[in-house]
Amino acid sequence: MQGALTSLISATSIISPVIMTSLFAHFISKSTSVYFPGAPYLLGAILMAAAGIVAYNILKREKKKEDYPIKVLC
């Protein structure tokens, strides 16, 4: 588990600067129709909200599994 998390962190450390700087450069260039230098922050907020929704749904599903009582045969 620790190795999988470390590899995901490494992958995002490589990919995210490229995506965010490209997005920033696009929205501050003179050829763009919309000047919005906060676009990388908006994308980050959208991705965090999506991750929060996924985590909420998974945790809600796991809690439903715990609600069922375990029958002990004595």
C-alpha positions in Angstrom: 0.0 0.0 0.0 2.8 2.4 0.9 4.5 1.7 -2.4 1.4 2.3 -4.4 0.8 5.6 -2.7 4.4 6.7 -3.2 4.2 5.9 -6.9 0.9 7.9 -7.2 2.5 10.8 -5.5 5.5 10.6 -7.8 3.4 10.4 -10.9 1.3 13.5 -9.8 4.5 15.4 -9.0 5.6 14.9 -12.6 2.3 15.4 -14.4 0.7 18.2 -12.4 3.3 21.0 -13.0 3.1 20.4 -16.7 -0.7 20.6 -16.8 -1.0 23.5 -14.4 1.7 25.7 -16.1 0.2 24.9 -19.5 -3.2 25.9 -18.3 -1.9 29.1 -16.7 0.1 30.0 -19.8 -3.0 29.5 -22.0 -5.3 31.7 -19.9 -2.8 34.5 -19.6 -1.7 34.7 -23.2 -2.8 37.5 -25.4 -4.5 35.2 -27.9 -7.0 33.7 -25.4 -10.6 35.0 -25.4 -10.8 34.8 -21.6 -8.1 36.2 -19.3 -8.3 34.0 -16.2 -5.0 33.4 -14.4 -6.8 31.5 -11.6 -7.7 28.6 -13.9 -5.2 26.2 -12.4 -6.7 26.9 -8.9 -10.2 26.2 -10.3 -9.1 23.0 -11.9 -7.5 22.0 -8.5 -10.7 22.7 -6.7 -12.8 20.7 -9.2 -10.4 17.7 -8.9 -10.5 18.0 -5.0 -14.3 18.1 -5.1 -14.5 15.1 -7.3 -12.1 13.2 -5.1 -14.2 14.2 -2.0 -17.4 12.9 -3.7 -15.7 9.6 -4.5 -14.3 9.2 -1.0 -17.7 10.1 0.6 -19.5 7.4 -1.5 -16.9 4.8 -0.7 -17.0 5.5 3.0 -20.8 5.6 3.0 -20.9 2.1 1.3 -18.4 0.8 3.9 -20.5 2.1 6.8 -23.6 0.3 5.4 -21.6 -3.0 5.5 -20.8 -2.4 9.2 -24.4 -1.7 10.1 -25.4 -5.4 9.7 -25.0 -7.2 13.0 -22.8 -10.2 13.1 -24.6 -13.3 14.4 -22.6 -15.4 16.8 -23.5 -19.0 17.2 -23.1 -20.1 20.8 
